[in-house]
């Protein structure tokens, strides 16, 4: 097995995965120049002139203040623990121990971890399921309205709500309407927009709309999943009307490193400044047009591609050929193309912001090779999960994981309370959360998922003893 250092050398394979800078090809120009300088010259501590995201003085504080003003919000913080750390800090700033928060069923697993850390009860809101693709779609206003009527009663105060927009696959929510509905209920709203950073920097009339333009109180952007920064970089935008600044600052201090990488902080600053430039606007429109033309060309040639609201996410419908996305991913690897997200019924590519010459020909060749392997009999669709109504776990995730547990086969878990998270990664969307009681139909659905995805969905599960 080669060492990690050996694996970081240049690679001839086509990078259709995160980060979206395409192995450096689309990094902001100033950042590329920095990385060409003397090795290690950028590996610095929080020197007084540099500071850090939570410091009042220094270049970082100055940059954050300027960017907040440019974005039209009250505060901005850089993150070097990805969107994960900022989402967790935001949730813990909204909810006190013993409170509850509204989470969409397709919330990222890091938010469940935040509930564990803070003794918070998640109240799950249903999200449409796309059976022909085997994954969640996006939330709509009517669905949320029905979920909140009657108002969920977890036996404790509900102190905030989280939304996902867009999803990992690029499906956008009716974000303005959702935020307005939740604000009308008196709740602050945080939006996980990790996969939609580019929406905030597109033309003003562009659709889908960014959660920042839609009035969210907290928005977390990844700067490597949907912007061309280095991996592990992110930004949190804050409007102070509904979320207290001091509480948010304390929450960030609990979860952020005291030794942030100066290189990653510089990547945050440089990437955001690049996104505000007219050069970025031109590059983004070019890549977006190229992606739309690519999909149109492939469809004309008979390649089946699922629709997405983000043309930079290409979802290959491998199940229609009788091939799982997991097997398709193996074939792509052999063909020198690294995809982003294999699933039982599809394979998602992240086109990113680098230019990929000859991509249409390579994907067409892959599709034809898959057609030969599949035999032409489509795979059966994945049935909707029994999660189509608002649900409240019986115990908070932290309570469930502190209690004595045993391990049972899935088939013997009916009516037991889960003591562990079942969560395929990626995409990091939980299928079972600690504290939830496993009904018979939920058990059957999980068993079907295990048969399709045995490496990600275990056949043995921890439940309360």
N, C-alpha and C positions, 0 to 999 in steps of 0.2 A: 504494500500500500504506500503510495507516495506521501511525503510529508505535506503539511498545510502550506509551507513556504513554496514547495515545488508546484502546488496546485494554483498558486497565484501568478504564475508566469503567463505570458500572452497565450491566448487560446484561439485557434482558427475556427472553432464552432460558432455558429450564428447565435447571438445572445438575444432571445425573444422573451426575456424574463426581467424581473426587477434586479437591481435599480434600473430606472428608465434611461440613464445616460449611455447605455449600450457599451459597457466596459470602457468608459471614458470618452467615447467619440462625441457625446453631446454635453459634456460638462461645460459650465459657464467659462468663457475664455479666460477671465482673470484667475479662476481656480486652477485651470490647466497650467497657466504660467507659474503659479505658486508651486505646483507639484513638480515642475521641472527644475526647481532650485535645489540647492544642496540638501541631500537627504537628511531628514530629521530637524532641519532648521525651524520647522513649524511646530515641533513637539515641545510646547511651552506650558508652564503652570499659569495660574491666575496672577500674573504680574499686575502691579497697580494700573499700568496704562491699558492693560487688556481687560481686567475685571472678569465678571461672569454673569450668567443670566439673572441671578438674584442679587447682584451688587448694584449699588446706587451710582457708582463712579466707574469710569473706564470706557473703552471703545464699545464693548458689548452693550452696556446700558444706553449709551448714546445712539447706537444703531437701532436698538429695539424701540426707543422712543420715536425716532424718525420714521421707522416703518409703521408703527401704530398710527401715527398722524397721517401718513400716506394712505393707509388702508381705511381710515375713518373710524377707528376704534379707540378705546381708552388705554389698553395695554397690549403688549406683545412680549412673549418669552420664547427664546430659542430652546430647543430640546436636543440633547445628545443621547437620549435613551429611546429614540424613535418616537412614533406617535403613541406607543404604549404608555410611557411614563407620563406624558401630558394628559392623556385620556384618564388615567387613574387619578392624577392630581385634581383634574376637573371634577370627577365624580365625588371624590372625598371632600372637595370644597362645597359642593351642593348639599351633601347628606351628612348628618351627624350619626354617630353610632346609635342604632335602634331605629333609624329612619328607613324608609323604602324609596326606591327610585324606579321609574318606568324605563324598561329596556326593550328594544325590539328583539324578536326571537333570533334575528341574525346578528346580534351584537358580538363584537370580538371577545375572545376569551379573556383578554386583559381586563375587561370591565367586570367579569366574574371574580377575577383575582382582587380587584379593588373592593368589591363587596365583601370578600373574605377579610381583607385587611381592615376594613372599617366597620365590620359588624352590621352591614347594610343588607336589607332584604330586596332582592330583585323581583320586580313584577313584570312578567313577560307579556309583550303585546304581539299578537299574531302578524305574520308577514306572508303575503302570497307565495305559494310554492309552484315552481315550474316543473311539472312532472316529466316533460319531454327532455329536460336538461338535468334534473335531479338536484336542483339547488334553489335557494330562495330568490324571489324577485325583489321588488321594491315596495315600500309602504305607500298607500294612497290615503287621501284625506277621508274618504267615506269609510274605509276600513278602520281608521283610527277613531272616527266619530262613534262607530258602533262599539269599539273596544272600550270606550270611556263612558258608555251608557248601558247599564248603570256604572257609576264610578267604582273602580276596584277598591276593595276593602281588605288590605293586608293586616289590619289590626294595629297599625302604626302610621304616623304621618308620611305622606308621599311628598318628598322635598324637591324633586327635580325629575327631568326626563332626558334621555339620550336618543338621538336619531342617527341612522346611517345613511349617508348620501354622498356620492353614489356607492353602490356595492362594489365588491371585489371585481365583479364581472362588468361593471360600468352601467348598471341599471340605476336610473335617477328616480328619486322620490318626488312627490308633490310638495316640495320643501317649504315654500312660503305658507301654503295652507296648513301644513302640519304644525309649523311653528306658531302660527296664529291661534290654532286650536288649543295648543298647550299653554300659551301665554294667557289665553282667556280663562284657563283653569287656575291661573296664578302660579304656574310653574316656570322656573328658569329652564332653558333648553341648551344642552350641549350637543353639537353635531360632530360625529366622526366623519370628517371629509378627507380622510387620508388618501383615498383614491380619486379625489376630485380637486386637488390643489390648483390645477390648471384652469378650473372653472372661474376662480376668483380673479384671474388675470386675463381672461378672454375679453372680447369686445363687450361693451356695456349691455347690448341687446342680445347677447348670445344666450342660447338655451343648451343644456340645462342651466338653471340659475344656481349660483353659489349660495351656500347657507349664510355667508356674510352679508350678501345683498338682501337675503330674505329676513334678516333681523335676529339671527341666533345670538345668544348671550355668550357662548363659548364655542369656538370652532378650532378643531385640531387638523392641521395639514401635515401630511408627510412630505418631506422634501426630497425623497428618493423614489417613492412609489408612483407619484404623478407630477413630479418636478425633477429637474436634472441635477440634484445635489448628491452628495455622498450618502451611502447607507448609514442609517442610525440617526439621521438629522430630521428635525421636525420643528413646527412652530405652533404656538397657542395664541389665539387672538381673543381678547376679552372686552366685553361691554359690561360696565360696572353697575348698571341699574338694578339687576336682579341677583348678581353673584358678588358677594363682598370681596373687595380687593385684598384685605388683610388675611382673610381665611384662605383665599386662593394662594397667596404668597406663602403662607405657612404650609399648605399642602404640597406645593412645589418643593419647598425646602426639605420636606420629609422624604421625598421620592427621587430627588435629583442628586447626582454625584457631587461631592465637594471638590472634585478634581476633573472638571470638564475638559475635553480635548480642545485645545486652541484650533487645531485643524478643522474639527467638526463645527465649532462655532464660526470659524471663517467661512465654512461651506454654507452655513445657514444665512449669514449676511450676504455673501456674494450671490447665492442662488436667488434670494428674494429680490435683491437689487436688479439682477438680470431679468427676473420675471416682470419687473415694473418698466423695463426698457422697450422701446419700439422695435429693437432688434429681435427680442423674444417674440413679440406679437407676430412678426413676419415669419419667424421660424415655425411657430406653433401652427399658423394657418397653412404653411406649406406641408407640414407633417400630417395635419388633419386631412387635407385634400388628397395627399398621397394614400392615406389609409382608406378613405372612401373609395377612391379609384381602384385600389387593390381588391377590396371586397367585391365591388361590382364586376371586376374582371374575373375573379375566381368563381363567382356565381354563374356568370355566363358560360364558364367552362364546366359547369356541373358540380362544383364543390359546394357542399351544404354547410352554411354558416348561420349560426343563430344570431338574431338581431340584438344589438346592444346600443345604448344611448351614447356610448363613448366609442367612436370609430377606432381609437387606438387600442382597444381590447378586441381581439379576434377570437371568437368561440367556435371551434371546429366541431361539427355535429357528428362525431365518430360513431355514436350509437346507431345512427341510421344506416351505417355500413355493417353493423353487427360486430363492431370492435369497441372495446371499452377505451376510455381516455387513458387509462393506466397502460394498456398495451400499446396504444398509439404513441404515448410518450416514449416508450422504449424504442419504438421504430424511429421516431424523430431523432433520438440520441444517436442511433446508428447512422442516420443520414446527416449528422453534423448540425442539427438544429436543437437548441435547448428551449423548450416551452416553459411557461410559468406555472400552470395549474392543471394537473391531470385529475379527472374525476371519473366515476363509473360510466357516464354517458357522453362526456365531452372533454375537449382539451383546449384550454385557453392560452393564447399567446399575447404577450404584452409587446406591442410594436415599439413603444417608447419614442424617443426623440432623435435617435440616430437614423441615418439613411441606410436602408437595406437594399442594395442593388440585386436584381435578379430574384427577389423574394417570391414573386408570383410563380415563377417556374419551379422553384424548390418546393413550395407548398402544393402545387399541382402534382408534382412527382410523388410527394408523400401521400396525397389523397388517393392517387391511383394504386400505390403500393398497399395502402390500407384496404382498398376495395378488393384487392386480390386475396388478402388475408381474411376478410370478413365473411365472405360467402353470400353477401346480399340479403341476409335475414336480419332485420333491425332488432336491436335489443329491446326488451320490454321496458316500458316506462317505470319510473320509481313512483309508487303511490304516495299521495299527500301524507305527510306526517300527521299524527293525531294531535296537532298543536294549533288548531284553527280558532282558538278562543283565548281570552286573557287567562293567564295561569300564574299562580302564586305558590312557590315551594312551601312545604310544611315546616321546614327549618331553614334558617339562613345558611349559606354555604359554609361559613366558618363553624357554626354549631354542628353541622352534619359531619365535618371532617375531624372534629375533636372527639367524637363519640366512638365507642368500640365498633369494629366492623368485621365482616367476614367476606370471603370471595366466593361467588356462586356463578354457575353457568347462566347465561342470559335467560334461558328458558325457565329457570327456577327463581327469577327475580320479580315475578308478578306480585304487586302489592307491597314490595319492600321499598325503603327509602334509599336513594342513591347516596353513596359516600365518596364518589369521585366524579371527575369531569370526563365525559367522552366527547372528544373534539378533534376531528380531522384537521391536520395542519400541513400546508395551507388548505383551506382559507381561514381556519381558526374560528369557525362558527360552532358553538357548542350544540351537540345533539342531546346531551343529558347533563344536568347541573346538580351538584351535591345539594341535598335537601329536598329534591323532587321525589314524589312517590311514583313508582313505575306501574302504570296501569297495564292491563292485558294487551290493549291495542298498541300502546307505546312499546311494549316488549316485543310484539310481533314485528313492528316496524324496524326496531333496532336490529332484530335478528336478520331481517332482509338486507339491511345496510351492511351487516357483518359479512353476509355471503358475497356481496358485491365488492366489499372494501375491507378485507380481513386484516390488512396491515394497519388500518386506521381506526376501525371500529372493533374493539376486542370482543371475544366470545365469553370472557369471564369478567365479571363486574364486581366492584366493592359495594356492598350494601350494609346498612346498619345491622348489627348483630341482634 
